Amino acid sequence: KPLGILSLLDEESNFPKATDLTFADKLKRHLKDNPCFKGERDGAFCLRHYAGEVLYDTSGFLEKNRDSVLVDLIQFLSSSTCQLPLLFASRVFGQSPTAGSPLKHPSSIDSQKQSVGMKFKGQLFKLMHQLETTKPHFIRCIKPNTKQLPGLYEKDLVLQQLRCCGVLEVVRISRSGYPTRIPHQEFAERYGCLLLDTNVSKDPLSVSVAVLQQFNILPEMYQVGYTKLYLRTGQIAALEDKRRQFLQGIVGVQKCFRGCQARHHFSELKNGVTALQSFVRGEIARRKFQALKKKGRTSAPETSLEAPQKEIIYIQSAIRGCLARKQLDHLRKMNTLGSETWKPKAKSSKKTSELKDATKEQVQVLPTALAELQRRVLKAEATLEQKEEENAALREQLRQYETKWSDYEARMKSMEETWQKQMASLQMSLAAARKSLITEDHNSVPTRKFEAPNSPRDYDSEDTASMGSRTPVGTGSMPLKFSAAIPDIRSGRETNTNGTLTAVNDLIKEFELRKQTFDEDARSLGQEGHKPSELLAYNANPEEELRKLKARFESWKKDYKVRLRETKVRLHKLGHSDADKRRKWWGKMR
């Protein structure tokens, strides 16, 4: 069996030369493989508890562990004749106190002498055993205030006590654990009645698992052991609620059944009692009648009934005669009234016959007029329905045209913005081309002025020397060729420049003309003053006209870009050709 810290401490205390450092070394040697133990320097060690690591210092462990209870004091208490010291002594040795008698021999006292660590270990084992045998419920007292007054609650003080006592940690541990532990047999006996399926085997474990599955208790909320079921907090309460409802239902059914059974039994008893009473009363009446008949007293009541019967018959005859006379008088009066009213009835019958004939003639005339009126009404209704349908169709068509008009208006605005941007870009391109052309013209003017004079400073020294050696006439022929070549160059450059300027001017004029044309077309299609009906009168298909206008604009834009690009190329070539001519004029003259 491995030794623990307290056992090693008790063992080290028996050595007289042992110190705290030797005790720490012994702990490191024996407990180095334990994951909860960690050795530190200077005689300290660290233990990993549930809440975290705790550092312990071994200084003073041996001295405190050797501090045992003196034997003399125990013997002194045991030799006392008073009850209180004997109780202390008996508590130490576990004997019943008896006054005047020694409890134990000193040798036995020495043999039972224990250290502080062993006593603490025994108390700890006793506490663990008590916790294992009890249920996981306890009471923790919290002081509401420090003034000890009723009705006063200090929140900060209560929170501090809860934190210090670790109540929240205990609650968290209880939730994460399985505090409820019930044997299989007890669980099956208590909650087996809740099962709806009667085909489950009678095994307590099977019954318990079936109950848990029936009420949809998650598998992580319980664990099944060999002999017990371990449930988390709140699960047993839910099962108790179901069991209570089930028992209440059973009690209700039993109550109804017992009430019905009691009422049925009561009705049977009542009928039996009534029948018995009727039989008894009949028998009693018959016996009385037989007794009176035997004594001859039954004749007197028979003679006494004849006089009332005669009086009743006389009254009935008088009433019936009075009623018959009244009815006869009423019939006579009705006959006299009928004879007097017969003549006026004959006259009125003639008038009614005439009225009937007239109504028959009117009835014969009325059907034709009624048929004509019905036909007209049907025709008017059909016309009205047709007009309503036409109005609805026209309203729908008007609504569609209005939506199309708003769509066309938005498109025209977007196209106008696009065209304005494109026109601006084209104007910028034309301005750049015009500016480049003007700059090239300005650059070409000084060149011409520079080429005109016949000065030796305009040429290189080698060219001048070669000209002098090749021309025997002298310098007179050179100015003639030079003056003849310059007009040709100038005429060519002027021709090219005039042609390019003409092309640029044509592009500008065409751009302005096209811009004006497209603006007028777009304005005619997108005028805000036109209503949808006027737009339909103006053009049967404005969307088609808008599409055509857009296609025309795109084709013209592509063509115009191509022509503008060609003009730029011509301008560029013209600039390069002027430079080449200025470089090679001497070769052409030769």
Secondary structure as the mmCIF struct_conf table of DSSP 4:
data_model
#
loop_
_struct_conf.conf_type_id
_struct_conf.id
_struct_conf.beg_label_comp_id
_struct_conf.beg_label_asym_id
_struct_conf.beg_label_seq_id
_struct_conf.end_label_comp_id
_struct_conf.end_label_asym_id
_struct_conf.end_label_seq_id
HELX_RH_AL_P HELX_RH_AL_P1 ILE A 5 SER A 13
TURN_TY1_P TURN_TY1_P1 ASN A 14 ASN A 14
TURN_TY1_P TURN_TY1_P2 PRO A 16 LYS A 17
HELX_RH_AL_P HELX_RH_AL_P2 ASP A 20 LEU A 31
TURN_TY1_P TURN_TY1_P3 LYS A 32 ASP A 33
TURN_TY1_P TURN_TY1_P4 PRO A 35 CYS A 36
STRN STRN1 PHE A 37 GLY A 39
BEND BEND1 ARG A 41 ARG A 41
TURN_TY1_P TURN_TY1_P5 ASP A 42 GLY A 43
STRN STRN2 ALA A 44 ARG A 48
BEND BEND2 TYR A 50 ALA A 51
STRN STRN3 GLU A 53 ASP A 57
TURN_TY1_P TURN_TY1_P6 SER A 59 GLY A 60
HELX_RH_AL_P HELX_RH_AL_P3 PHE A 61 ASN A 65
TURN_TY1_P TURN_TY1_P7 ARG A 66 ARG A 66
HELX_LH_PP_P HELX_LH_PP_P1 SER A 68 LEU A 70
HELX_RH_AL_P HELX_RH_AL_P4 VAL A 71 SER A 78
TURN_TY1_P TURN_TY1_P8 SER A 79 SER A 79
BEND BEND3 CYS A 82 CYS A 82
HELX_RH_AL_P HELX_RH_AL_P5 GLN A 83 PHE A 93
TURN_TY1_P TURN_TY1_P9 GLY A 94 GLY A 94
TURN_TY1_P TURN_TY1_P10 ALA A 99 GLY A 100
BEND BEND4 SER A 101 SER A 101
BEND BEND5 LYS A 104 LYS A 104
HELX_RH_AL_P HELX_RH_AL_P6 PRO A 106 SER A 111
TURN_TY1_P TURN_TY1_P11 GLN A 112 GLN A 112
HELX_RH_AL_P HELX_RH_AL_P7 VAL A 116 THR A 133
BEND BEND6 THR A 134 THR A 134
BEND BEND7 PRO A 136 PRO A 136
BEND BEND8 PRO A 144 PRO A 144
BEND BEND9 THR A 146 LYS A 147
TURN_TY1_P TURN_TY1_P12 PRO A 150 GLY A 151
HELX_RH_AL_P HELX_RH_AL_P8 LYS A 155 CYS A 165
TURN_TY1_P TURN_TY1_P13 GLY A 166 GLY A 166
HELX_RH_AL_P HELX_RH_AL_P9 VAL A 167 SER A 176
BEND BEND10 GLY A 177 GLY A 177
STRN STRN4 THR A 180 PRO A 183
HELX_RH_AL_P HELX_RH_AL_P10 HIS A 184 TYR A 191
HELX_RH_3T_P HELX_RH_3T_P1 GLY A 192 LEU A 194
BEND BEND11 LEU A 196 LEU A 196
TURN_TY1_P TURN_TY1_P14 THR A 198 ASN A 199
BEND BEND12 VAL A 200 VAL A 200
BEND BEND13 LYS A 202 LYS A 202
HELX_RH_AL_P HELX_RH_AL_P11 PRO A 204 GLN A 214
TURN_TY1_P TURN_TY1_P15 PHE A 215 ASN A 216
HELX_RH_3T_P HELX_RH_3T_P2 PRO A 219 MET A 221
STRN STRN5 TYR A 222 VAL A 224
BEND BEND14 TYR A 226 THR A 227
STRN STRN6 LYS A 228 LEU A 231
TURN_TY1_P TURN_TY1_P16 THR A 233 GLY A 234
HELX_RH_AL_P HELX_RH_AL_P12 GLN A 235 LYS A 295
TURN_TY1_P TURN_TY1_P17 GLY A 296 GLY A 296
BEND BEND15 THR A 298 THR A 298
HELX_RH_AL_P HELX_RH_AL_P13 SER A 299 SER A 304
TURN_TY1_P TURN_TY1_P18 LEU A 305 LEU A 305
HELX_RH_AL_P HELX_RH_AL_P14 GLU A 306 GLU A 340
TURN_TY1_P TURN_TY1_P19 THR A 341 THR A 341
HELX_RH_AL_P HELX_RH_AL_P15 TRP A 342 GLU A 451
BEND BEND16 ALA A 452 PRO A 453
HELX_RH_3T_P HELX_RH_3T_P3 PRO A 456 ASP A 458
BEND BEND17 TYR A 459 TYR A 459
HELX_RH_AL_P HELX_RH_AL_P16 SER A 461 ARG A 470
BEND BEND18 PRO A 472 VAL A 473
BEND BEND19 THR A 475 GLY A 476
HELX_RH_AL_P HELX_RH_AL_P17 SER A 477 LEU A 525
BEND BEND20 GLY A 526 GLY A 526
TURN_TY1_P TURN_TY1_P20 GLU A 528 GLY A 529
HELX_RH_AL_P HELX_RH_AL_P18 PRO A 532 TYR A 538
BEND BEND21 ALA A 540 ALA A 540
HELX_RH_AL_P HELX_RH_AL_P19 PRO A 542 MET A 589
#
